[in-house]
Amino acid sequence: MDALTKAFKWHERTTENWVNKFGLSQYQSLWFAWFKGIITVLILQWIF
């Protein structure tokens, strides 16, 4: 579990750094993640 905790903390720090770097609110970052997910699914459907 230690590796999983470390990965989660790294992801949390990295995401927070990007949100702060671009000056996004939490609401804006959630919308960005939603659109990114939609685009990823569309690309995967196109490939497979």
C-alpha positions as CSV (number, residue, x, y, z in Angstrom):
1,M,0.0,0.0,0.0
2,D,2.9,2.3,0.5
3,A,3.6,2.5,-3.2
4,L,-0.1,3.3,-3.9
5,T,0.0,6.0,-1.3
6,K,3.1,7.5,-2.7
7,A,1.6,7.5,-6.2
8,F,-1.6,9.2,-5.0
9,K,0.4,11.9,-3.1
10,W,2.5,12.5,-6.3
11,H,-0.6,12.8,-8.4
12,E,-2.2,15.1,-5.9
13,R,0.8,17.4,-5.8
14,T,1.3,17.4,-9.6
15,T,-2.4,18.2,-10.2
16,E,-2.3,21.0,-7.7
17,N,0.8,22.5,-9.3
18,W,-0.8,22.5,-12.7
19,V,-4.1,24.1,-11.4
20,N,-2.0,26.8,-9.6
21,K,0.2,27.3,-12.6
22,F,-2.7,28.1,-14.9
23,G,-4.8,29.8,-12.2
24,L,-7.8,27.5,-12.5
25,S,-10.5,27.2,-10.0
26,Q,-11.6,23.8,-8.8
27,Y,-14.7,24.1,-10.9
28,Q,-12.7,24.8,-14.0
29,S,-10.3,22.0,-13.4
30,L,-13.2,19.5,-13.0
31,W,-14.7,20.7,-16.3
32,F,-11.3,20.3,-18.0
33,A,-11.0,16.7,-16.6
34,W,-14.5,15.9,-17.9
35,F,-13.7,17.2,-21.4
36,K,-10.3,15.3,-21.4
37,G,-12.2,12.1,-20.5
38,I,-14.7,12.6,-23.3
39,I,-11.9,13.2,-25.8
40,T,-10.0,10.2,-24.6
41,V,-13.1,8.0,-25.0
42,L,-13.8,9.3,-28.5
43,I,-10.2,8.6,-29.6
44,L,-10.3,5.1,-28.1
45,Q,-13.6,4.3,-29.8
46,W,-12.1,5.6,-33.1
47,I,-9.0,3.4,-32.7
48,F,-10.8,0.2,-31.6
